[in-house]
Amino acid sequence: MSKREFQTEVEQLLQLIVHSLYSHPEIFLRELISNSSDALDKLRHLTLVDDAYKSLPFDPRIDLELDEDKKTLTIADSGIGMSEEDLISHLGTIARSGTKNFLSQLSGDTKRDSNLIGQFGVGFYSAFMVADSVEVVSRKAGEDKAWRWISDGKTGFEIEPAERPAPGTTVLVHFNEEGAAQYANSWRLQEIVKKYSNHIAFPIFLTYDKSEWNETDKKSIKTRTTEQVNAASAMWRRPKAELTQDDYQELYKSISGDWENPLFWFHTKAEGSLEYTTLFYVPAKAPLDLYQSEYKGGVKLYVNRIFIMDDSKELLPPYLRFIRGIIDSEDLPLNVSREILQQNRVLASIRTASVKKILSELKSAAANRLDDYVKFITEYNRSLKEGLYNDFANRETLLELIRFKSTEVAGLTSLADVKSRMKEGQKGIYYITGGAESLLRTSPLLEIYKKKNLEVLILDDDIDEIVFSGIDKYTDVELKAVNKSSTDEDLKVAAAPDNTDLLKPLLDKMKATLGDRVKDVRASVRLADSPSCIVSDEDEPSMKMQQMLRAMGQKDIPAPKPTLEINPDHEIVKKLLLRPADAVAEDASWLLLDQALLMEGVPLHDPAMFVQRLNRILQTSI
Ligand code: ADP
């Protein structure tokens, strides 16, 4: 027998579990049954597609066995099983970076952490919430040897050769005191299985000592009994009218590992040239690891009620990866492989129709279930924006679904509402990007809009700049970035005095001073209270975008220079107009450029010079 240590992360996780952060220890059974169900799915799939497994006898089932005296429960399945190596790597380490990420988010604040862990689900390790020790005996399908893995969940685990007549896995849970009090009870176990695992596709049997009244002896006797506990039906194939809210919520919990109810579900049966059923769920909370590259999508593909695979990019586009649920088709071959799926026309049409369905259901939720829609958009606005970037065919609908911060209203607003608020003669819907909300809201670029009572959308998500620079229109209305010089025409105040001649000597002086740090210096039509601002030409990336591209490692991007605009009505500019040739005008030119860049969130080019110039000017003014 060899003794091994847990990976540090596993130890951390076990610590948390033992300190009982979980508010629902009963879910240990759901987690173990779900592992068994996955193992059965995997073996079933192999028996369909792989010749080496086709001849193996396969009797898919999950058996629970309760021993009330010994205070043990076994969970046995006839699934794929684990080899010695599998046992070591699957039950001794955590491979998923999502879990690691989760651990790093723990704060030490028990209440907050309990919430986090509840959302997360810790799989197999949750057995240690109710157990003093756990034994796993497993034999991998296709192999003769079986192995036993034993652990107390504290000091690591041991592994040794064992016997198992057929492939599969048996998990033996030795209940701890609290666990025995709660769960060494057949009635309770049946209740938990029905609650979480009723729709698992395989039969779950429970063997226990059943008390029955014996008429002849006039006393209750115990008989060892085996009964099927779950319905084992593919619930999604039943007509909607027969299903209750509980049915839907329960299936969601058993396939997602989430114990909160889903926000929405959309159940569709398609008949006609293609026959399939889809049941999609929107989780109430976005999964913690949604933006990690290893994140696994949550839609499972079935063919005629038989599980084929999950986590396939072919099932739904990546931006909808937060959706969980089931696609069950009658028109795909059972032995379909990932490679075939990629070119499969049936699946491509199911996918297109599914995306349309999900988006149109969300649209009706936006209209009819406002409170829930607000919850939805708070979690998934960003995901939908990714769709705007990738899913050209559904762009119009996505623009309807996404919500925006704005200078006009508190909270979030839709483009339809923004459009309805447009002023007489307004040339487009304006937006500002490129930094945190507070920076954007105080940007000098917004001054003229405020003055003219024009609404501006505050796009402060890090992907906004990239996404929206590619989108010109919402319906027939142009979308315009306020930091682009093309908005000039829209803003011209009819009565603006034409003081170009007056300004020219100062503008020339500033251009000469700033040299190749700017493309141009000109009088602004967009400023009210600030003396200066930066604008970019229509086709150029903004200063902030250039900074992002460089941060992402693109060293060779040409650096288009900004255009500096000054406010002819500002007191500083008016004073400078009187003495453009003075030395102070030089310092002022630099300071006007630097402050405009600072307000765009661009760091100073030369902080030391900035401070020197500022001090020179302070000295003369104090
Ligand atoms: P998860 O199920 O979320 O991957 P777990 O910690 O529950 O995480 O399980 C880790 C891994 O151990 C599983 O991914 C699977 O490969 C393996 N495993 C667990 N239980 C079984 C089982 N009953 N049969 C076969 N493999 C299993």
Boltz pocket constraint, residues with backbone or C-beta under 6 A from the ligand:
constraints:
  - pocket:
      binder: B
      contacts: [[A, 31], [A, 32], [A, 35], [A, 36], [A, 39], [A, 77], [A, 79], [A, 80], [A, 81], [A, 82], [A, 86], [A, 90], [A, 91], [A, 122], [A, 123], [A, 124], [A, 125], [A, 168], [A, 169]]
      max_distance: 6.0
